[in-house]
Amino acid sequence: MAIDLEVIAYHEAGHPVVAIICRFIGTEIVVRDSEHGHGHVAWQIPDNLTADDLQLAALVTASGLAADALLYRIKPRPGSEFSGHFNDQLQVNEFIRNSGHAVNFNGYLALAMKILGDNWSFVDQVAQYSIQSNQLRVTALDPGSSPALPADWKRMLDFLTVEGE
């Protein structure tokens, strides 16, 4: 099966966009084969994480699959709706478990989709830049109008992960 560079680019773009919104530090986006797979994003997780930090890290990690789903809505490709790396889902679940909250991956995926959907032009910009360069330093990104995490993100997440089970 041929590698779809655009699908990889949007998947990888989802991670740093949400990382920036959650105030984490991203370092690079790679959209090519490497020891990490077909693409990857490097970002820094602070030491001494709080429960909130762990939930936000779970959102960042879920955002690759969220970007896959949103891209699929715009440009459907057979079998690409959730074509990203499912180790992302395993890592999301680990972050959630460590936060002390009940594991519900779908709630994090839904909130990541909302955040990315609200900032899709930035996701699109990051994906296009990464396709052109194959490797992009996240510090070179300009989020423009400073996208922000919804003020009520915790309430939204509580609703999506408890009510949405």
C-alpha positions as CSV (number, residue, x, y, z in Angstrom):
1,M,0.0,0.0,0.0
2,A,1.4,3.4,-1.0
3,I,2.2,5.9,1.7
4,D,0.0,8.9,1.5
5,L,2.2,11.8,2.4
6,E,-0.7,14.2,2.9
7,V,-2.4,11.9,5.4
8,I,0.8,11.6,7.3
9,A,1.4,15.3,7.2
10,Y,-2.1,16.1,8.6
11,H,-1.8,13.4,11.3
12,E,1.5,14.8,12.4
13,A,0.3,18.4,12.2
14,G,-2.5,17.7,14.7
15,H,0.0,16.9,17.4
16,P,2.0,20.2,17.5
17,V,-1.0,22.4,16.9
18,V,-2.7,21.0,20.1
19,A,0.7,21.0,21.9
20,I,1.1,24.7,21.2
21,I,-2.5,25.3,22.3
22,C,-1.9,23.4,25.5
23,R,1.3,25.4,26.1
24,F,3.7,22.5,25.6
25,I,7.0,22.9,23.7
26,G,7.2,21.2,20.4
27,T,10.6,20.6,18.7
28,E,10.1,19.0,15.3
29,I,7.7,17.5,12.8
30,V,9.0,14.8,10.5
31,V,7.0,13.6,7.5
32,R,9.2,10.8,6.1
33,D,10.3,7.4,7.0
34,S,12.5,7.3,10.1
35,E,13.2,5.0,13.0
36,H,9.9,6.3,14.4
37,G,7.7,5.2,11.4
38,H,6.4,7.2,8.5
39,G,6.4,10.4,10.5
40,H,6.6,11.7,14.0
41,V,6.5,14.8,16.2
42,A,8.8,15.5,19.0
43,W,7.5,17.6,21.9
44,Q,8.6,18.2,25.5
45,I,6.6,17.1,28.4
46,P,7.4,19.0,31.6
47,D,8.8,17.2,34.7
48,N,6.5,16.7,37.7
49,L,3.3,16.6,35.7
50,T,0.0,17.5,37.4
51,A,-3.2,15.6,36.7
52,D,-4.2,18.5,34.4
53,D,-0.9,18.2,32.5
54,L,-1.4,14.5,32.0
55,Q,-4.9,15.2,30.6
56,L,-3.5,17.8,28.2
57,A,-0.7,15.4,27.2
58,A,-3.4,12.9,26.4
59,L,-5.2,15.5,24.2
60,V,-1.9,16.2,22.3
61,T,-1.4,12.5,21.7
62,A,-5.0,12.0,20.6
63,S,-4.8,14.9,18.2
64,G,-3.0,12.9,15.4
65,L,-6.0,10.5,15.1
66,A,-8.3,13.5,15.4
67,A,-6.6,15.2,12.5
68,D,-7.0,11.9,10.5
69,A,-10.7,12.0,11.1
70,L,-11.1,15.6,10.2
71,L,-9.0,15.3,7.0
72,Y,-11.2,12.3,6.1
73,R,-14.3,14.5,6.3
74,I,-12.7,17.0,3.9
75,K,-10.9,14.6,1.5
76,P,-12.2,11.0,2.0
77,R,-9.8,8.3,1.1
78,P,-10.6,4.6,1.4
79,G,-9.4,3.3,4.7
80,S,-7.8,6.5,5.9
81,E,-10.3,7.8,8.5
82,F,-8.2,6.6,11.4
83,S,-5.0,5.7,9.5
84,G,-2.6,7.0,12.2
85,H,-0.4,5.1,14.5
86,F,-2.4,3.3,17.1
87,N,0.4,3.5,19.6
88,D,-0.9,7.0,20.0
89,Q,-4.1,5.5,21.5
90,L,-2.1,3.3,23.8
91,Q,-0.1,6.4,25.0
92,V,-3.3,8.5,25.4
93,N,-4.7,5.7,27.7
94,E,-1.5,5.7,29.7
95,F,-1.6,9.5,30.2
96,I,-5.2,9.2,31.3
97,R,-4.6,6.4,33.7
98,N,-1.7,8.3,35.2
99,S,-3.9,11.4,35.7
100,G,-6.2,9.4,37.9
101,H,-9.2,9.8,35.6
102,A,-11.3,7.0,34.1
103,V,-9.9,6.0,30.7
104,N,-12.1,6.9,27.8
105,F,-10.1,7.5,24.7
106,N,-13.1,8.6,22.6
107,G,-13.8,11.6,24.9
108,Y,-10.2,12.8,24.4
109,L,-10.5,12.2,20.6
110,A,-13.7,14.2,20.5
111,L,-12.2,17.1,22.3
112,A,-9.1,17.0,20.2
113,M,-11.3,17.0,17.1
114,K,-13.2,20.1,18.3
115,I,-9.9,22.0,19.1
116,L,-8.4,21.1,15.7
117,G,-11.6,21.9,13.9
118,D,-11.7,25.3,15.5
119,N,-8.1,25.8,14.3
120,W,-8.1,24.0,11.0
121,S,-6.4,26.7,9.0
122,F,-3.4,26.5,11.4
123,V,-3.4,22.6,11.0
124,D,-3.5,23.0,7.2
125,Q,-0.6,25.5,7.3
126,V,1.5,23.2,9.4
127,A,0.7,20.1,7.2
128,Q,1.5,22.0,4.0
129,Y,4.8,23.3,5.5
130,S,5.8,19.9,6.6
131,I,5.0,18.3,3.2
132,Q,7.3,20.9,1.6
133,S,10.2,20.4,3.9
134,N,9.8,16.8,5.2
135,Q,11.2,18.1,8.5
136,L,10.0,21.2,10.3
137,R,11.1,22.9,13.5
138,V,8.0,23.6,15.5
139,T,9.5,26.8,16.9
140,A,9.3,28.1,13.3
141,L,5.5,27.9,13.4
142,D,3.4,31.1,13.8
143,P,0.0,30.2,15.3
144,G,-1.3,33.6,14.1
145,S,-4.1,34.8,16.3
146,S,-2.9,32.7,19.2
147,P,-5.3,29.8,19.3
148,A,-6.3,29.0,22.9
149,L,-7.5,26.0,24.8
150,P,-11.2,26.5,25.5
151,A,-11.5,27.9,29.0
152,D,-14.0,25.2,29.9
153,W,-11.8,22.3,28.5
154,K,-12.0,20.4,31.8
155,R,-15.8,20.6,32.0
156,M,-16.0,19.6,28.3
157,L,-13.7,16.6,28.9
158,D,-15.6,15.5,32.0
159,F,-18.8,15.6,30.0
160,L,-17.3,13.7,27.0
161,T,-15.5,11.1,29.2
162,V,-18.3,10.4,31.7
163,E,-21.5,11.2,30.0
164,G,-20.2,10.0,26.6
165,E,-19.2,6.5,27.9
